[in-house]
C-alpha cells in the first residue's frame, strides 16, 4: 500500500467545491481546503504507485476547477 499527499491548485473560488468532489473519489482518505500556494491538500492511498498515478491522472485531475496538482508520495525512512 502506498500513500501520498496531492497538493492542488484551483481556479479562484473553487477550493471548497473541488475538496468536496475529490473527497468522494475512491482511495482518497481526506481532502481539506488550505491557505498558501495550494488550495486543497488530499491524502490518498492505493495498492501500487502505478495505481496511485492512475487515480491522480484519471480521476483527480479531471475534476473541474483544478489547474495543477503535485503528488508527494509518503516515504518511511
Residue pairs with C-beta under 8 A, 6 or more apart in sequence:
1 45
1 46
1 47
2 45
2 46
2 47
2 48
2 49
2 51
2 52
2 73
2 74
3 29
3 43
3 44
3 45
3 73
3 74
4 43
4 44
4 45
4 52
4 71
4 72
4 73
4 74
5 41
5 42
5 43
5 44
5 71
5 72
5 74
6 41
6 42
6 43
6 44
6 56
6 60
6 69
6 70
6 71
6 72
7 38
7 40
7 41
7 42
7 69
7 70
7 71
7 72
8 18
8 22
8 38
8 39
8 40
8 41
8 42
8 60
8 66
8 68
8 69
9 37
9 38
9 39
9 66
9 67
9 68
9 69
10 18
10 39
10 40
10 65
10 66
10 67
11 65
11 67
14 39
14 64
14 65
14 66
15 33
15 39
15 40
16 33
17 65
18 31
18 39
18 40
18 63
18 65
18 66
19 31
19 32
19 33
19 40
19 42
20 31
21 63
22 28
22 31
22 40
22 42
22 60
22 63
23 30
23 31
23 42
25 44
25 55
25 59
25 60
26 55
27 44
27 45
27 46
27 51
27 52
27 55
28 42
28 43
28 44
28 60
29 43
29 44
29 45
30 42
30 43
31 40
31 41
31 42
31 43
32 40
32 41
32 42
33 39
33 40
34 40
34 41
38 70
42 60
44 52
44 55
44 56
44 60
45 52
46 52
46 54
46 55
49 73
52 71
52 73
53 71
56 69
56 71
60 66
60 69
61 69
